[in-house]
Amino acid sequence: MPVRVALAVTLTLATGSAAGLVALALSPLGRAILGAEQPTTAEALEIVKISLAVVAGIGGVVALVVAYRKQRVTEAGETREQAKHFHERFTTASGQLGNDSPAVRLAGVHALSALADDWEGGRQMCIDVLCAYLRMPPGPEPDATTDAAEHTVWLGMGEVRATIWRLIATHLKAYARIPWHGADLDFTGVPIAQDIDFSNTVFPAGIVRFNGATFSGGEVWFDGATFSGGQVRFSRATFSGGKVRFGHATFSGGKVGFDHATFSGGHIWFGDAAFSGGEVSFGGATFSGSEVWFQNATFSDSQVRFDHATFSGGKAWFGGAAISGGEVWFHSATFSGGEVGFGGATFSGGKVGFGRATFSGGQVGFGNVTFSGSQVWFHNATFFGGEIGFDGATFSGGQVGFGRATFSGGQVGFVGATFCGSRVGFVGARFSGGQVRFDGVADWSHPPDGLPDKAPGLRLPPASAPDPAPDA
């Protein structure tokens, strides 16, 4: 509001308020004056004092308005000067990143990091520049024997990139002095062949993108990280070597996605992670050589999805996992090789689904698993190769369903299994080949529902076989 308008409004309001207050204050005195022919000296002095107080009050209000306006103008000027200073620092630091000298670029990296700490309003812009630098291709390594100087510069540029990774990771730590928690980080298409330490970081919000990144070596640690919101995306990334570790990480919200990623080598480790919320997705991923480990992980209320994934090699291992809630889905996945193992896991709740999955090779193992409450489904799955093993498993509760599954090849084995309480169903299943073996079970007190008395490849315990037909 212009100062003239502000003063006019203030004077009008102040005068009106003062008039009302004076009328209220003089009302008893006015009745006394009306009853007398002439006011006394004391009454006249009282009127003068009230009038002076009113004038002083109005003047004070005007002075406050003027002082407030002056303060606002001063603060606005300081803000403009500060913004100008921040932009000058940003321009200088960004310019240093384009210098031919690795030392100057390194100074620019530290300058941008410091500016992001000081300038909350421009923090994301500074982070975007640092991430954009990482997305630029580093160029091939020069031959040290033919051009030593150029090779030294190339190594220096690698140190610049390593410093950016370190500074970003440090600001994402739970104990960071000035945290960048919740910032968006874009590492799309970045080639990663070195170690990067994101351990004990916090992701309460924001999006971290590794989409299309190439992991060919080194290790990326998210050990002990906390995912309470936000997203970390590895969509269409390529893992041909190295390791990505989420050991002891806590997933209480948000999403980590490896959708349509290609795993031809390396390791992805979720060992001892705690899944109490959120989602980890490998939808449409291709596993031809990598290993994905969920060993001893705890699932109480999350989703881990391998929907439409292709397993032609490699390994996905859930050995020793405790599944008391949440869901693990392999819906419409294709198993032509490799191994998926749940050996020694405990299923006391939650769901594991292989609905409409295709098994033409490889192995899926539930050896020595305890089913006391979960639901495991193979509904409409097709078995024409490979091996599914429930050897030594204990079925004391929950449900395991093979409804409308097709068995035309391969082998499904329950050797040494104990059927003492779970509901295991084969209602509508079709047996035309392969082997489904129940011979050698340890306990058949609660046999599965829906099994035919006789079918190609079906082997029941001897006591369950139908009586032979009488002689003619």
Disulfide bonds with the S-S distance in Angstrom:
none
